Amino acid sequence: AEVWRVLTEKERDVLRNNSTIQHFKRNELIYCEGDEPKDMMCLLKGKVKIYKDGVGGRSQIIRMIKPVQYFGYRASFAQEDYLTNASAFEASTVCMIPMVTGLLMSNPNLAMFFIRQLSIDLGISDERTVNLTQKHIRGRLAESLLFLKDSYGLEEDGATLSIYLAREDLANLSNMTTSNAIRTLSTFVAERIIALDGRKIKLIDEDRLKKISKMG
């Protein structure tokens, strides 16, 4: 991983000796809103969603983590409790790394790595905030399907999204009710933009999806 390359051998030993590997089942919580951050996390295998519980029991998925991405460190840098929740989308393996504040002080390359990561995450969050508040339902769902493709890629057929999502998760990613997500997916199927097979979503007309997303 990129972090590993900017560490000295001594710093690597410190992380190796203090890190632990944890396995999470599908839908298992990794951390909770209000928890005190103790570790920075690196997803080694699986998929993780970062989300916030909203009004009326509805969640909003804020970010999707893929291997090998770091997460859970922003709250520690801000010296505050977690403002979000993280749970495993599927069986996931996470490396728990003690917060590296001391290493950041002594290794400017490591500090720059995390400044860059935070900046990238902030840019993505800003763009998604605008998209999810200004676009209509069709545009929001199209944008989410493209976002999933960019995040997790496609299966060997070059068309099926490499993630199996419950309709509720897709709704939470798109800032809409589950019933609206189901209805809009059905419309996309009728228009031959996508095909559905259980939780599998196949992109048939990606160009059309991009157009719908841009139109909002």
Secondary structure, 3 states (H helix, E strand, C coil): CHHHHCCCHHHHHHHHHHCEEEEECCCCEEECCCCCCCEEEEEEECCEEEEEECHHHCEEEEEEECCCCEECCHHHHCCCCCCCEEEECCCEEEEEEECCHHHHHHCHHHHHHHHHHHHHHHHHHHHHHHHHHHCCHHHHHHHHHHHHHHHHCECCCCCEECCCCCHHHHHHHHCCCHHHHHHHHHHHHHCCCEEEECCEEEECCHHHHHHHHHHC
